[in-house]
Amino acid sequence: MRWLVVAVGFLLLTGGLEAMAQTDVYNVRDFGAKGDGKTDDTAAFQRALDEAGKAGGGVVYAPRGLYLFKGHLVVPNGVTLKGVWESVPAHNGIRDAGLPKPTDDGTTFLVTEGAGSEEGAPFITLNTNSTLKGVVIYYPDQKTDDVPIPYPWAIAMRGKNPAVLDVELLNPYNGIDATQNERHLIRNVHGQPLRRGVLVDQIYDIGRIENVHFNPWFSMKPKLFEWQMQNGEAFIFGRSDWQYVLNTFCYGYRIGYRFIQTKAGVCNGNFLGIGADDCLVAVQVDQTAPMGILITNGEFVSFRGSDPTMVRVAPSHSGTVRFVNCAYWGPNKQIAVIEGTGTVGFSDCTFMQWDKDREGRSAIQARGGTVLVRGCEFRDNRPQVEIGEGVRRAVITDNVMTGEVRITNRSTGAVQISGNVGTSQ
């Protein structure tokens, strides 16, 4: 009898917990979503989201299906819009790589609104404490081998603590607008945004981007990919007060990582384990904050185009950027071109394959500002550093070279060159 009482009590308890859990979970099918890839499910999803919002928060669950959206969604405060994926999925778009197509499995959102213009409402707008998780966002009408069709942003992050987790952005024109928020979290996002991947601006409290990889999984057909190489920017950072970026990667863009000045200001932050492959410019620095950008353990590759360059620092730059324990290879024209009045430092870095056409170009071409190159290895027997007339200060010390030490100094400023060792010494 005692065991019977315990068993009945346990069933009542677990049943009660299940009922409690169900009150916080809203299945979009119960609100009329079809998930057949033909019916417009925008209104059904928004009804479910609004119902969860009225209740003070909850999970709006979209089970496996193809959900067509001819409109856009707004996720209320405290609401999670969730698909079946518990980690970021991978698909091959139109490419035949043995992977399932985005229409074959899981929770896939087919987006059609806004074709032809970047203006207009984002497909999904997240607000305070709201989350998008476990879905694929796919634009079925996007071109695969031509100039791509413009669309508004796939996701906009607003309010405080919005999050995008385990999401595949397979082929949006514009990926994530991470502006006008506080403490955004973007984690485990893969795909091929064609024009812009992630834009960060107007962030006055720490933002976080982790494990975001942009590869040409949707299409590498010539016309589309060439357009992306000439126009695409993977990660763009305007004003952000301490941005943390960890384990990110991009392939096949005009610019991999770009630091700009906007009306709101500029960026400072910590960038660890970032990479850019086959970008015309891996890192472009238009402007940074005085307290600086710290890039550690980066890997950068440029080899395509008329003037492949790993790092370009613009004449407008007056802040600070430091590269620590980073590797650069190509074959490329030069590793870095540095202009402006700011400070640019390289320490414990490895440089390879510059001056690919044997034009006598130095790996690092400093034309202005303050330049620090310390403890680095130049692995090719080619000119290493050129210090131009506009350089105000430079410290080039304790580097190891292949062949003779070839450092050219035309600056009349304060320059220290010492302790550099070539293989001929």
C-alpha positions as a printed Julia matrix, in Angstrom:
425×3 Matrix{Float64}:
  0.0    0.0     0.0
  2.86   2.35    0.86
  4.42   1.83   -2.61
  1.05   2.45   -4.26
  0.66   5.74   -2.43
  4.17   6.75   -3.42
  3.59   5.79   -7.05
  0.31   7.69   -7.24
  1.96  10.69   -5.62
  4.82  10.55   -8.09
  2.44  10.39  -11.05
  0.44  13.32   -9.71
  3.63  15.28   -9.14
  5.11  14.62  -12.58
  1.78  15.22  -14.26
  1.49  18.48  -12.46
  5.01  19.49  -13.49
  4.26  18.57  -17.08
  1.11  20.65  -17.02
  3.04  23.56  -15.55
  5.68  23.21  -18.24
  3.05  23.12  -20.97
  1.63  26.44  -19.85
  4.97  28.03  -20.79
  5.28  26.3   -24.19
  3.18  27.35  -27.18
  3.2   25.11  -30.23
  2.75  27.09  -33.44
  0.66  24.25  -34.87
 -1.96  24.97  -32.22
 -2.21  28.52  -33.57
 -2.78  27.45  -37.16
  0.76  27.11  -38.58
  0.88  24.5   -41.35
  4.6   24.07  -41.98
  3.91  22.79  -45.49
  6.1   25.29  -47.36
  3.07  26.67  -49.2
  0.84  28.31  -46.6
  1.83  31.71  -45.23
  2.46  31.01  -41.53
  3.31  34.6   -40.51
  0.03  35.35  -38.73
 -0.06  32.01  -36.91
  3.47  32.49  -35.56
  2.75  36.04  -34.46
 -0.39  34.91  -32.63
  1.65  32.35  -30.72
  4.38  34.88  -29.94
  1.88  37.47  -28.74
  0.14  34.91  -26.54
  3.44  34.02  -24.89
  4.22  37.69  -24.47
  0.89  38.38  -22.77
  1.62  35.57  -20.32
  4.88  37.25  -19.32
  7.18  35.03  -21.39
  7.58  31.48  -22.58
  8.73  29.27  -25.44
  7.05  29.34  -28.83
  7.96  25.99  -30.34
  8.05  25.28  -34.07
  8.34  21.52  -34.67
  9.89  20.05  -37.79
  8.48  21.65  -40.92
  8.86  24.14  -43.75
  7.31  27.41  -42.59
  6.65  30.0   -45.28
  6.71  33.67  -44.26
  5.4   36.42  -46.51
  5.62  38.83  -43.59
  7.83  39.45  -40.57
  7.83  38.54  -36.88
  8.34  40.48  -33.65
  9.39  38.38  -30.65
  8.07  39.99  -27.43
 10.09  40.49  -24.26
 10.99  37.28  -22.48
  9.88  34.99  -25.31
 11.98  32.32  -27.05
 11.18  31.26  -30.6
 12.57  27.76  -30.84
 12.96  25.07  -33.48
 14.1   21.47  -33.17
 17.86  22.04  -33.41
 19.84  21.86  -30.19
 23.08  22.74  -32.02
 23.62  24.72  -35.2
 22.69  22.61  -38.23
 24.58  22.44  -41.51
 23.13  22.28  -45.02
 24.49  22.66  -48.49
 21.98  24.95  -50.16
 22.24  24.15  -53.83
 25.63  22.46  -53.61
 25.92  18.7   -53.86
 28.14  17.86  -50.93
 26.24  14.93  -49.5
 24.47  17.11  -46.93
 20.7   17.37  -46.66
 19.06  20.38  -48.25
 17.45  22.92  -45.92
 14.05  21.7   -47.05
 14.76  18.12  -46.0
 14.82  18.21  -42.21
 14.39  20.23  -39.04
 12.72  23.61  -38.57
 13.21  25.77  -41.66
 11.88  29.3   -42.16
 11.31  30.22  -45.82
 11.48  34.03  -46.09
 10.07  35.99  -49.03
  9.11  39.44  -47.69
 11.08  42.52  -48.76
 12.63  41.2   -51.96
 14.33  43.92  -53.98
 15.28  46.35  -51.2
 17.44  46.43  -48.08
 14.95  48.81  -46.49
 11.97  47.49  -44.6
 11.3   45.51  -41.47
 13.72  42.74  -40.49
 12.32  39.26  -40.81
 12.66  38.65  -37.06
 13.02  41.37  -34.41
 14.19  40.27  -30.98
 13.57  42.36  -27.88
 14.58  42.36  -24.22
 15.37  38.84  -22.98
 14.02  37.27  -26.17
 15.79  34.5   -28.06
 15.84  32.82  -31.44
 17.14  29.25  -31.28
 17.42  26.08  -33.34
 16.15  27.13  -36.78
 17.33  27.52  -40.38
 16.57  30.8   -42.16
 16.46  30.33  -45.92
 15.48  32.67  -48.76
 14.14  30.31  -51.43
 13.96  32.98  -54.17
 17.56  34.13  -53.76
 19.66  33.82  -56.91
 22.39  31.19  -56.99
 24.56  32.43  -59.86
 23.85  36.12  -60.44
 23.82  39.44  -58.61
 21.83  38.6   -55.47
 18.41  40.0   -54.66
 18.56  42.56  -51.82
 16.51  41.85  -48.7
 16.2   43.58  -45.31
 18.05  42.16  -42.31
 17.15  38.59  -41.42
 17.4   39.3   -37.66
 17.42  42.53  -35.65
 18.46  42.51  -31.98
 16.96  45.22  -29.78
 16.43  45.87  -26.08
 18.54  44.18  -23.41
 19.98  40.66  -23.54
 18.6   39.48  -26.88
 20.13  36.2   -28.07
 20.57  34.23  -31.3
 21.62  30.64  -30.61
 22.18  27.61  -32.85
 20.85  29.23  -36.01
 21.81  28.67  -39.63
 21.62  31.8   -41.79
 21.97  29.9   -45.01
 21.65  32.69  -47.59
 20.35  36.04  -46.31
 21.37  39.21  -48.1
 21.88  40.84  -44.67
 22.35  38.62  -41.63
 22.15  40.03  -38.08
 21.6   43.68  -37.2
 23.06  43.69  -33.68
 22.6   47.39  -33.04
 20.69  49.44  -30.49
 20.83  46.84  -27.73
 22.7   45.89  -24.59
 24.54  42.65  -23.88
 23.58  40.83  -27.06
 24.63  37.19  -27.35
 25.21  35.63  -30.78
 26.44  32.06  -30.41
 26.71  29.1   -32.79
 25.59  30.76  -36.01
 26.7   29.47  -39.41
 25.78  30.26  -42.99
 26.49  32.53  -45.97
 25.19  36.07  -45.6
 25.84  37.65  -48.99
 26.21  41.39  -48.32
 26.66  41.77  -44.54
 27.03  39.13  -41.87
 26.85  40.88  -38.49
 26.62  44.62  -37.87
 27.37  45.9   -34.35
 26.69  49.53  -33.38
 25.2   51.63  -30.58
 26.21  49.09  -27.93
 26.78  50.73  -24.54
 27.1   47.53  -22.54
 29.13  44.44  -23.38
 28.19  42.47  -26.51
 29.24  38.87  -27.16
 29.73  36.98  -30.44
 30.91  33.37  -30.21
 31.44  30.55  -32.71
 30.04  32.34  -35.75
 31.28  30.97  -39.07
 30.38  32.29  -42.52
 31.3   29.94  -45.38
 29.98  29.64  -48.97
 27.67  26.74  -48.19
 24.81  28.2   -50.21
 26.63  28.86  -53.48
 30.1   29.29  -54.94
 28.85  29.69  -58.49
 30.95  32.29  -60.31
 28.65  35.31  -60.67
 27.24  35.21  -57.15
 30.54  34.46  -55.46
 32.39  37.16  -57.41
 29.72  39.66  -56.38
 30.17  38.63  -52.75
 33.95  38.99  -53.07
 33.52  42.53  -54.39
 30.76  43.68  -52.01
 30.51  41.41  -48.98
 31.52  42.38  -45.44
 31.34  39.62  -42.86
 31.72  41.42  -39.5
 31.27  45.19  -39.1
 31.86  46.98  -35.79
 30.81  50.54  -35.06
 30.23  51.82  -31.53
 30.58  49.07  -28.96
 31.76  49.55  -25.39
 33.71  46.33  -24.88
 32.83  43.87  -27.56
 33.87  40.26  -26.95
 34.35  38.08  -30.04
 35.49  34.45  -29.81
 36.13  31.76  -32.44
 34.69  33.43  -35.52
 35.52  32.85  -39.18
 34.6   34.08  -42.64
 35.47  33.03  -46.19
 35.08  34.84  -49.47
 34.34  38.48  -48.64
 35.67  41.85  -49.72
 36.36  42.59  -46.05
 36.42  40.02  -43.28
 36.4   42.29  -40.19
 35.79  46.01  -40.47
 36.03  48.64  -37.73
 34.22  51.85  -38.6
 33.17  55.14  -37.03
 29.46  55.89  -36.92
 27.42  58.73  -35.45
 27.38  56.75  -32.2
 31.16  56.32  -32.02
 33.75  53.57  -32.38
 34.59  50.12  -31.06
 36.9   48.78  -28.42
 37.07  45.14  -27.44
 38.68  41.73  -27.27
 38.84  39.49  -30.36
 40.2   35.99  -29.7
 40.69  33.17  -32.18
 39.22  34.95  -35.18
 39.94  34.08  -38.79
 39.39  35.25  -42.36
 40.22  33.21  -45.46
 40.14  34.34  -49.1
 39.08  37.89  -48.3
 40.44  40.77  -50.35
 41.2   42.45  -47.02
 41.07  40.31  -43.9
 40.95  43.21  -41.4
 40.17  46.82  -42.3
 40.53  49.45  -39.59
 38.86  52.75  -40.42
 38.72  53.85  -36.78
 38.97  52.42  -33.26
 38.67  53.74  -29.73
 41.78  55.06  -27.93
 41.68  52.11  -25.51
 41.87  49.92  -28.54
 41.1   46.68  -30.28
 43.01  43.62  -29.09
 43.18  40.79  -31.67
 44.8   37.61  -30.34
 45.42  34.22  -31.99
 44.06  35.35  -35.33
 44.63  33.62  -38.69
 44.32  35.66  -41.86
 44.65  34.67  -45.51
 44.38  36.87  -48.61
 45.35  35.84  -52.13
 42.61  36.9   -54.57
 42.14  40.19  -56.41
 44.51  42.83  -57.74
 46.0   43.81  -54.37
 45.39  41.14  -51.69
 46.28  42.52  -48.27
 45.74  41.14  -44.79
 45.44  44.37  -42.79
 44.57  47.86  -43.99
 44.56  50.77  -41.57
 42.94  53.85  -43.09
 44.2   57.46  -43.05
 41.24  58.24  -40.75
 42.53  55.99  -37.96
 43.57  57.67  -34.69
 42.91  54.93  -32.14
 44.77  51.75  -31.19
 44.77  48.22  -32.58
 47.09  45.39  -31.49
 47.68  42.03  -33.14
 49.16  39.37  -30.82
 50.23  35.84  -31.8
 48.53  36.05  -35.18
 49.49  34.29  -38.44
 49.29  35.75  -41.95
 49.8   33.95  -45.25
 48.7   34.23  -48.85
 50.22  34.43  -51.41
 49.53  38.15  -51.12
 50.88  41.57  -52.06
 51.63  42.69  -48.51
 50.68  41.82  -44.96
 49.77  45.31  -43.73
 49.4   48.86  -45.03
 49.24  51.31  -42.13
 48.11  54.93  -42.43
 46.6   57.49  -40.08
 47.83  58.9   -36.76
 46.92  56.01  -34.47
 48.9   53.11  -33.03
 49.19  49.7   -34.66
 51.15  46.9   -33.02
 52.23  43.39  -34.01
 53.82  41.09  -31.45
 54.72  37.4   -31.66
 53.17  37.15  -35.11
 54.12  35.01  -38.12
 54.26  36.5   -41.64
 54.46  34.46  -44.86
 54.08  34.66  -48.64
 53.97  38.43  -49.15
 55.28  40.2   -52.25
 53.94  37.37  -54.37
 54.86  39.1   -57.66
 58.42  39.92  -56.54
 57.93  43.68  -56.77
 60.08  44.42  -53.73
 57.15  45.14  -51.41
 57.72  44.97  -47.68
 55.48  42.8   -45.55
 54.57  45.77  -43.34
 54.28  49.16  -45.0
 53.91  51.89  -42.38
 52.99  55.28  -43.77
 51.78  57.08  -40.65
 51.13  56.97  -36.93
 52.93  54.82  -34.37
 54.04  51.31  -35.32
 55.25  48.5   -33.07
 56.68  45.25  -34.48
 58.23  43.08  -31.78
 59.13  39.43  -31.5
 57.69  38.45  -34.88
 58.91  35.96  -37.47
 59.22  36.86  -41.16
 59.48  33.5   -42.89
 60.21  34.6   -46.48
 63.43  36.1   -47.84
 61.86  39.41  -48.88
 61.76  42.99  -47.53
 60.24  43.0   -44.07
 59.33  46.51  -42.88
 59.1   49.89  -44.58
 58.81  52.95  -42.33
 57.56  55.92  -44.32
 58.05  59.64  -43.86
 54.68  60.08  -42.16
 55.49  57.7   -39.28
 55.81  59.62  -36.03
 57.14  56.79  -33.86
 58.22  53.21  -34.47
 59.76  50.37  -32.51
 60.96  47.43  -34.62
 62.81  45.1   -32.26
 63.72  41.49  -31.59
 62.26  40.01  -34.75
 63.68  37.06  -36.69
 64.01  37.17  -40.46
 64.7   34.77  -43.29
 67.71  36.09  -45.2
 69.05  39.56  -44.53
 67.35  42.05  -42.3
 65.7   44.47  -44.74
 64.07  47.3   -42.84
 63.77  50.65  -44.62
 63.41  53.81  -42.52
 62.52  57.15  -44.1
 60.92  58.65  -41.02
 62.41  61.68  -39.27
 60.45  60.8   -36.11
 61.46  58.73  -33.11
 62.36  55.29  -34.47
 64.08  52.43  -32.69
 65.35  49.46  -34.73
 67.36  46.88  -32.81
 67.86  43.23  -32.01
 66.51  41.93  -35.32
 68.19  38.75  -36.49
 68.41  37.36  -40.03
 69.6   33.92  -41.12
 72.7   35.48  -42.67
 73.91  36.76  -39.28
